[in-house]
Amino acid sequence: MVTEALDGAAVERWRPRLSAAAALRPARLVVDLRRSPRIDAAAIGLLLQLHRDLMRTDGRLTLRAPVDRVRRMLGLARVDHVLEVEEAR
């Protein structure tokens, strides 16, 4: 679960963790964003890279429960139809 804004320096803190998780070749990697109030272009780039890496190994990336502001950013970047988004449980 990402518990901070996923922007700036936070992207660089999360990059190795998320990349290591993707390197395990899971069938599905879930990134829970319910507690992340915002993301920036660098975060979107990281998520797209993870998506591509997982697709190469028949895996998929799922973004769980992003807040409205994050959803809007995904829409503005036109990746909301590329990245899988799951509602909160």
C-alpha positions as CSV (number, residue, x, y, z in Angstrom):
1,M,0.0,0.0,0.0
2,V,1.4,3.4,-1.0
3,T,0.9,5.6,2.0
4,E,2.1,8.9,0.6
5,A,1.8,11.1,-2.4
6,L,3.5,9.3,-5.2
7,D,5.5,12.1,-6.7
8,G,9.0,13.6,-6.7
9,A,11.4,11.8,-4.4
10,A,8.7,9.3,-3.3
11,V,8.7,7.8,-6.8
12,E,12.4,7.1,-6.5
13,R,11.8,5.5,-3.1
14,W,9.1,3.3,-4.4
15,R,10.7,2.4,-7.8
16,P,13.1,-0.3,-6.4
17,R,10.3,-1.9,-4.3
18,L,7.8,-2.0,-7.1
19,S,10.4,-3.1,-9.6
20,A,11.6,-5.9,-7.3
21,A,8.0,-7.1,-6.9
22,A,7.5,-7.1,-10.7
23,A,10.8,-9.0,-11.2
24,L,9.2,-11.9,-9.2
25,R,6.9,-12.3,-12.3
26,P,3.6,-12.5,-10.4
27,A,0.5,-13.2,-12.4
28,R,-0.9,-10.0,-10.8
29,L,0.7,-7.2,-9.0
30,V,-1.7,-5.0,-7.0
31,V,-0.6,-1.5,-6.0
32,D,-3.0,-0.1,-3.4
33,L,-3.3,3.6,-3.9
34,R,-6.2,4.3,-1.5
35,R,-3.9,6.3,0.9
36,S,-2.0,8.1,-1.8
37,P,-3.5,11.6,-2.2
38,R,-1.8,12.4,-5.6
39,I,0.6,11.2,-8.3
40,D,2.7,13.0,-10.8
41,A,4.0,12.3,-14.3
42,A,7.0,10.4,-12.9
43,A,4.7,8.1,-11.0
44,I,2.6,7.5,-14.1
45,G,5.8,6.7,-16.0
46,L,6.8,4.2,-13.3
47,L,3.3,2.6,-13.4
48,L,3.4,2.3,-17.2
49,Q,6.9,0.7,-17.0
50,L,5.7,-1.8,-14.4
51,H,2.7,-2.5,-16.6
52,R,4.9,-3.2,-19.7
53,D,7.4,-5.3,-17.7
54,L,4.5,-7.4,-16.3
55,M,2.9,-7.8,-19.7
56,R,6.1,-9.3,-21.1
57,T,5.8,-12.1,-18.6
58,D,2.0,-12.6,-18.9
59,G,1.4,-10.7,-15.7
60,R,-0.8,-7.7,-15.0
61,L,-0.7,-4.6,-12.9
62,T,-3.8,-3.5,-11.0
63,L,-4.2,-0.2,-9.3
64,R,-6.4,-0.6,-6.3
65,A,-8.8,2.1,-5.0
66,P,-7.1,5.3,-6.3
67,V,-8.7,8.5,-4.8
68,D,-10.6,10.8,-7.2
69,R,-7.6,13.1,-7.6
70,V,-5.4,10.2,-8.7
71,R,-8.1,8.9,-11.1
72,R,-8.3,12.4,-12.7
73,M,-4.5,12.4,-13.2
74,L,-4.7,9.0,-14.8
75,G,-7.4,10.3,-17.1
76,L,-5.6,13.5,-18.0
77,A,-2.5,11.4,-18.9
78,R,-4.9,9.1,-21.0
79,V,-3.7,6.0,-19.3
80,D,-6.9,5.2,-17.4
81,H,-7.8,2.8,-20.2
82,V,-4.4,1.2,-20.3
83,L,-3.8,0.6,-16.6
84,E,-6.3,-1.7,-14.8
85,V,-8.1,0.1,-11.9
86,E,-9.9,-1.8,-9.2
87,E,-12.5,-0.3,-6.9
88,A,-12.0,-0.5,-3.1
89,R,-13.1,-3.7,-1.4
